[in-house]
Amino acid sequence: MDIRQYYRKTSGICFQVAWISLTLSILFFGLHAAGVLSGNILAIMLPFIILSIANYIGFRMFDTRAEEIPERLLCPLTEKSELLDHSHLLLAFLPAPTLRAVLFAPNGNAVGEIRDLNMKWYMWLIPNSVSLLLPKRYGLYSSDGTLIGSYQFKWGLFNKAVILNQYGDNIGYYREAKKESLFRLKGMIVNPEGKPWISAYAGGLLQEFQMTNADGIKLVSYKTGWMPFEWGNRFKDANTPILSFHNSATYNDKIAILGFCAAALHHRSN
């Protein structure tokens, strides 16, 4: 998948949701008119109408973005590209009940994905306020669908995660500082022995943050609202989050950092 295909796929999902929501509102109106459904029909229909309008706007927006990307800027999808070999990753989010983040290289090709391993239909029916408290398991996948890492989140409001590599071996834990994480994210990734590995601190708006190892060496920078001109020709959303890894970041560092991103963004969707 390239960035134009992502925009078209998201546009299609928004279009389907818009029509389903509109159909449900019409159905409820018909049931109310027939005397089958009682109550305030406006209060019943209004959420579905708003959802339909919002998704139709999303459909038009993503369809326009797809059309604005010229063919000459897209690279052949046949080019082999390893997810964790890239210095820069751009995150785009597909509509999902929890998290489905597609990871793009600056050339516009998708090189991986973070997604919930329990992406069942009924998850759409669970409010975010409840879903936040439920245990979850996210997978980190390469572009060919190979699982290269996973993250197991426990029950509760504050994030506690086990970080696993592609073989299912425990390579660390993410622990959030409870008292300091009410309005921002602050915690520590530790190794299996419990020794500090990577410090994590991000503001509540998640606009920008850096992560360092236990020795204070910078491993990654995360920014939104900043886009090099060449990348902006492909990525039409100027607020696309960008992860920039430093040369000091190892393979396991990157798996752990993407786990923190899963913890920070696990209810981000379009």
C-alpha positions as CSV (number, residue, x, y, z in Angstrom):
1,M,0.0,0.0,0.0
2,D,1.2,3.5,-0.8
3,I,-0.1,6.8,0.7
4,R,-2.5,7.4,-2.2
5,Q,-4.0,3.9,-1.7
6,Y,-4.3,4.7,2.0
7,Y,-6.2,7.8,1.3
8,R,-8.5,6.0,-1.1
9,K,-9.1,3.1,1.4
10,T,-9.9,5.6,4.2
11,S,-12.2,7.5,1.9
12,G,-14.0,4.3,1.1
13,I,-14.4,3.4,4.8
14,C,-15.8,6.8,5.5
15,F,-18.2,6.6,2.6
16,Q,-19.6,3.2,3.9
17,V,-19.9,4.5,7.5
18,A,-21.7,7.6,6.2
19,W,-24.3,5.5,4.3
20,I,-24.8,3.0,7.1
21,S,-25.4,5.8,9.6
22,L,-27.8,7.5,7.3
23,T,-29.7,4.3,6.6
24,L,-30.0,3.6,10.3
25,S,-31.4,7.1,11.0
26,I,-34.0,6.6,8.2
27,L,-34.8,3.2,9.6
28,F,-35.4,4.6,13.1
29,F,-37.6,7.3,11.6
30,G,-39.7,4.8,9.7
31,L,-40.1,2.6,12.8
32,H,-41.1,5.7,14.8
33,A,-43.6,6.8,12.1
34,A,-45.1,3.2,12.1
35,G,-45.5,3.4,15.9
36,V,-43.0,0.6,16.5
37,L,-40.4,2.9,18.2
38,S,-41.4,5.3,20.9
39,G,-39.5,8.2,22.4
40,N,-37.9,11.4,21.2
41,I,-37.1,10.5,17.6
42,L,-34.8,13.5,17.1
43,A,-32.6,12.4,20.0
44,I,-32.5,8.9,18.6
45,M,-31.7,10.0,15.0
46,L,-29.3,13.0,15.7
47,P,-26.2,11.0,16.6
48,F,-26.5,8.9,13.5
49,I,-27.1,12.0,11.3
50,I,-24.0,13.7,12.8
51,L,-21.9,10.6,12.3
52,S,-23.1,10.4,8.7
53,I,-22.3,14.0,8.0
54,A,-18.8,13.7,9.6
55,N,-17.9,10.6,7.7
56,Y,-19.2,12.1,4.4
57,I,-16.9,15.1,5.0
58,G,-14.1,12.6,5.7
59,F,-14.9,10.8,2.5
60,R,-14.6,14.0,0.4
61,M,-11.4,15.1,2.2
62,F,-9.5,11.8,1.7
63,D,-10.8,11.4,-1.8
64,T,-9.4,14.9,-2.6
65,R,-6.1,14.1,-1.0
66,A,-5.7,10.9,-3.1
67,E,-6.4,12.9,-6.3
68,E,-3.8,15.6,-5.4
69,I,-0.9,13.1,-5.4
70,P,0.7,12.8,-8.8
71,E,1.8,9.4,-10.0
72,R,5.4,10.5,-10.5
73,L,5.9,11.0,-6.8
74,L,5.0,7.4,-5.9
75,C,7.7,4.7,-5.7
76,P,7.2,1.2,-7.0
77,L,5.7,-1.1,-4.3
78,T,8.0,-3.9,-5.4
79,E,10.9,-2.2,-3.7
80,K,11.8,-4.3,-0.6
81,S,11.9,-2.1,2.5
82,E,12.4,-3.3,6.1
83,L,10.4,-1.4,8.7
84,L,13.1,-0.9,11.3
85,D,15.8,0.1,8.8
86,H,14.1,3.5,8.2
87,S,15.3,6.6,10.1
88,H,11.9,8.3,9.6
89,L,8.5,6.8,10.0
90,L,5.2,8.7,9.3
91,L,2.1,7.5,11.1
92,A,-1.4,7.5,9.5
93,F,-4.5,6.1,11.2
94,L,-7.2,3.9,9.7
95,P,-10.7,4.1,11.3
96,A,-10.7,1.5,14.1
97,P,-12.2,1.0,17.5
98,T,-8.8,1.2,19.2
99,L,-5.6,1.5,17.2
100,R,-4.7,0.8,13.6
101,A,-1.6,2.9,12.7
102,V,0.0,2.4,9.3
103,L,3.7,3.3,9.2
104,F,5.0,5.0,6.1
105,A,8.4,5.7,4.8
106,P,9.0,9.2,3.4
107,N,8.8,7.9,-0.1
108,G,5.0,7.3,0.5
109,N,5.1,3.5,0.8
110,A,3.7,1.6,3.8
111,V,6.5,-0.3,5.5
112,G,4.5,-1.6,8.5
113,E,1.6,-1.4,10.8
114,I,0.6,-1.4,14.5
115,R,-2.9,-2.9,15.1
116,D,-5.0,-4.4,17.8
117,L,-4.9,-8.2,17.6
118,N,-8.5,-8.3,18.9
119,M,-10.1,-6.2,16.1
120,K,-13.5,-7.7,16.5
121,W,-16.7,-6.1,15.2
122,Y,-18.2,-5.8,18.8
123,M,-15.3,-3.5,19.8
124,W,-17.0,-0.7,17.9
125,L,-19.9,-0.9,20.4
126,I,-17.7,-0.4,23.5
127,P,-17.2,3.3,24.5
128,N,-13.7,4.6,24.6
129,S,-14.1,5.4,28.3
130,V,-14.6,1.7,28.9
131,S,-12.2,0.4,26.3
132,L,-9.4,2.4,27.8
133,L,-9.6,0.1,30.9
134,L,-9.6,-3.2,29.0
135,P,-6.5,-5.3,28.5
136,K,-5.2,-5.2,24.9
137,R,-2.6,-6.8,22.7
138,Y,-1.1,-4.9,19.8
139,G,1.0,-6.4,17.0
140,L,3.9,-4.6,15.1
141,Y,3.9,-5.9,11.6
142,S,6.2,-5.4,8.6
143,S,4.8,-4.6,5.2
144,D,4.6,-8.3,4.2
145,G,2.5,-9.1,7.4
146,T,5.3,-10.6,9.4
147,L,4.9,-10.0,13.2
148,I,8.1,-8.4,14.4
149,G,6.9,-7.3,17.9
150,S,3.9,-7.2,20.2
151,Y,2.7,-5.3,23.2
152,Q,0.5,-6.6,26.0
153,F,-1.4,-4.0,27.9
154,K,-3.0,-4.9,31.3
155,W,-6.2,-3.8,32.9
156,G,-6.6,-0.3,34.3
157,L,-6.4,3.4,33.5
158,F,-2.6,3.6,33.7
159,N,-0.6,1.9,31.0
160,K,1.4,-1.1,31.9
161,A,2.8,-3.1,29.0
162,V,4.9,-6.1,28.3
163,I,7.1,-5.7,25.2
164,L,7.8,-8.8,23.2
165,N,10.0,-9.4,20.1
166,Q,9.1,-11.5,17.0
167,Y,9.9,-14.7,18.8
168,G,7.6,-13.9,21.8
169,D,10.6,-13.2,24.1
170,N,10.1,-10.6,26.7
171,I,12.5,-7.7,26.0
172,G,11.1,-5.1,28.4
173,Y,8.2,-3.5,30.2
174,Y,6.6,0.0,30.0
175,R,5.5,1.4,33.3
176,E,3.7,4.7,33.7
177,A,4.2,7.1,36.6
178,K,0.6,7.2,38.0
179,K,0.8,10.5,39.9
180,E,2.4,12.3,37.0
181,S,0.4,10.8,34.1
182,L,-3.0,12.4,34.7
183,F,-2.5,15.1,32.1
184,R,0.6,13.9,30.4
185,L,2.4,10.7,29.7
186,K,5.4,10.0,31.8
187,G,7.0,6.6,32.5
188,M,9.9,4.3,32.0
189,I,10.7,1.4,29.7
190,V,12.7,-1.1,31.7
191,N,14.5,-4.3,30.7
192,P,13.4,-7.8,31.8
193,E,15.5,-7.4,34.9
194,G,13.8,-4.1,35.9
195,K,16.7,-1.8,35.1
196,P,15.9,1.6,33.4
197,W,16.2,1.3,29.6
198,I,14.3,4.2,27.9
199,S,12.7,7.2,29.6
200,A,9.3,8.3,28.2
201,Y,7.8,11.8,28.7
202,A,5.1,13.4,26.4
203,G,2.7,16.3,26.9
204,G,-1.0,15.6,26.9
205,L,-1.5,16.9,23.4
206,L,1.2,14.6,22.0
207,Q,2.5,17.3,19.6
208,E,6.2,16.7,20.2
209,F,8.5,14.6,22.5
210,Q,11.9,12.9,22.6
211,M,13.0,9.7,24.2
212,T,16.4,8.9,25.6
213,N,18.1,5.8,27.0
214,A,19.3,5.4,30.5
215,D,22.5,7.2,29.7
216,G,20.7,10.3,28.4
217,I,21.5,9.5,24.7
218,K,18.7,10.6,22.3
219,L,17.0,7.8,20.5
220,V,14.0,9.3,18.8
221,S,12.1,12.5,18.2
222,Y,8.3,12.7,17.6
223,K,6.8,15.8,16.0
224,T,3.5,16.8,14.4
225,G,2.9,20.0,12.4
226,W,6.3,19.7,10.7
227,M,6.7,18.4,7.2
228,P,9.6,18.7,4.8
229,F,8.4,20.1,1.5
230,E,9.2,17.0,-0.5
231,W,7.3,14.8,1.9
232,G,4.3,17.2,1.9
233,N,3.8,16.5,-1.8
234,R,2.8,13.0,-0.8
235,F,1.4,13.4,2.7
236,K,-1.4,15.9,2.5
237,D,-2.1,16.2,6.2
238,A,0.4,18.6,7.7
239,N,-0.2,17.2,11.1
240,T,0.9,13.7,10.2
241,P,3.1,12.4,13.2
242,I,6.7,11.8,12.3
243,L,9.1,9.6,14.2
244,S,12.8,10.3,13.6
245,F,15.2,7.8,14.9
246,H,18.7,8.7,15.8
247,N,21.7,6.6,14.8
248,S,22.0,5.5,18.4
249,A,18.7,3.6,18.3
250,T,19.1,-0.2,18.1
251,Y,16.6,-2.7,16.7
252,N,15.2,-3.5,20.1
253,D,15.1,0.2,21.0
254,K,12.8,0.8,18.0
255,I,10.5,-2.0,18.9
256,A,10.2,-0.6,22.4
257,I,9.7,3.0,21.2
258,L,6.9,1.9,18.9
259,G,5.3,0.2,21.9
260,F,5.3,3.5,23.7
261,C,3.6,5.0,20.7
262,A,1.0,2.3,20.9
263,A,0.4,3.2,24.5
264,A,0.2,6.9,23.8
265,L,-2.0,6.7,20.7
266,H,-4.1,3.6,21.3
267,H,-7.4,5.4,20.8
268,R,-6.3,7.6,17.9
269,S,-8.5,7.1,14.8
270,N,-9.9,9.2,12.0
